[in-house]
Amino acid sequence: MKIVLFGASGTIGRAILEEALKRKHEVTAAVRRPEALEIQHNGLLTLPADLLRPEEVARAAGGHEAAISAYDPEFGAEGELLEVARSLVEGLKTAGVNRLIVVGGAGSLKTDSGERLMDTPEFPEEIRPLAAAHADAYEIYAQSGLEYTYASPAAMISPGRRTGQFRVGLDRLVVDENGKSEISIQDYAAAVIDELEEGNFIGTRFTVGY
C-alpha cells in the first residue's frame, strides 16, 4: 500500500515506519526536517511538511491510499494537537485521501471502574493536559467524515521487543492479570500496521496491551 506517514521522526513514528517498510509498503515520510530521519530504503520517500499547514498536508498526501499520523507534541505544546487535527483533516480532504490512522493517547480509555484513565487518582498530574488534548483531538477525528481509526496505546508504552503477541480492545484499557497496562513501541507499531492492512476498526478506536 502507498501511505504517507506524518511524524515519522519521533520514537513511535520511526517504529511505525520501520514496520511498514518491513511489510513492503511504500512510505512517504512527511516531516519538518527530512535530514533528521537518517533512514534509507527503496520503499521510502521523504518530504518536508508542516502538519500545522493544511496545504502542506495536502501536498504530501496527494496520490496516497492512506495516511498515518504519529505526531507527538513537545511538552507544554499540548494545544497543537487540536491545531494539527484540524489541519490534518482539512489537508487530507483536499488531497482526496480518506483513510487515516492516528497515533492517539490512552488517557481517555475507560478503566474497570468506568472512569477514564486520566480521571483516576493515580494518573500523573503533569501529563493530564496532554491526555485531555488527546481526548479533544479524538473528537475532531470522530466528526471528520474520514475513514479514521484512533489507535490508543496501553497506559505504559516504551521501547522493547516486537513479539507480535498482544491483546486488542476497544475503548477499555487492556490490563494483564496483575492489573498492569503495558505495550512495547515495537508491538504497538505492529498493531498499527495490522490495522492499516486489515481495517478492522474503521470509524472507531482500538487499543492494545499485553
Secondary structure as GFF3:
##gff-version 3
##sequence-region A 1 210
A	DSSP	beta_strand	2	6	.	.	.	ID=ss1
A	DSSP	alpha_helix	11	22	.	.	.	ID=ss2
A	DSSP	beta_strand	26	31	.	.	.	ID=ss3
A	DSSP	three_ten_helix	34	36	.	.	.	ID=ss4
A	DSSP	beta_strand	44	48	.	.	.	ID=ss5
A	DSSP	alpha_helix	54	61	.	.	.	ID=ss6
A	DSSP	beta_strand	66	69	.	.	.	ID=ss7
A	DSSP	alpha_helix	80	95	.	.	.	ID=ss8
A	DSSP	beta_strand	99	103	.	.	.	ID=ss9
A	DSSP	three_ten_helix	117	119	.	.	.	ID=ss10
A	DSSP	three_ten_helix	125	127	.	.	.	ID=ss11
A	DSSP	alpha_helix	128	142	.	.	.	ID=ss12
A	DSSP	beta_strand	147	152	.	.	.	ID=ss13
A	DSSP	beta_strand	156	158	.	.	.	ID=ss14
A	DSSP	beta_strand	167	169	.	.	.	ID=ss15
A	DSSP	beta_strand	182	184	.	.	.	ID=ss16
A	DSSP	alpha_helix	185	198	.	.	.	ID=ss17
A	DSSP	beta_strand	204	209	.	.	.	ID=ss18
###
